[in-house]
Amino acid sequence: VYTTGKGSSGVGLTAAVVKDQLTGELTLEGGALVLADMGICCIDEFDKMEESDRTNIHEVMEQQTVSIAKAGITTSLNARTSVLAAANPIYGRYRKELSPHTNINLPAALLSRFDLLFLILDKPNEVDDNLLEKHVAFVHQTCSHP
C-alpha cells in the first residue's frame, strides 16, 4: 500500500468510523496501515506529516495493532505491516554534523521504531548534475531512452 504523509491524516493511516450510505449504520474502515496487514506500507513525505498524525503510527510500529474507540465502536485491528518511509531533510540539504532526527525533523522516539535507516545523500557535482539534467530532458522530449 502506498500513501503520502502530506496527504494522509492519522485516521487515513489507521482507521476511521464512517456512516454507511445505504443503512445509516456506523462502520469501521481500515486505513493504509490496516490495509497493508501482512504486507508493506510505503509512506512518502513522512517528514511533512502533522505531529499528531505521526503519533498514530507509534502503536502500529510497536504493537502491530490499531486500537479504535470511536462512536461506540471499541476494537483492535491487526496492522502487522512493515513500514517503509521516505523523508527529506529540512531546508533541502542534509547536514552531516547533525543527527538524522535533527536533519529530518522527526522525533528520536519515532525514528527508533524503524529497524533500518538509510541515508541517500546527494553530493552536488556540476558535471554529473548537467548529465542527469540532459538525460531527463531527452527522455521527456522524445519519450524514449538514449
Disulfide bonds with the S-S distance in Angstrom:
none
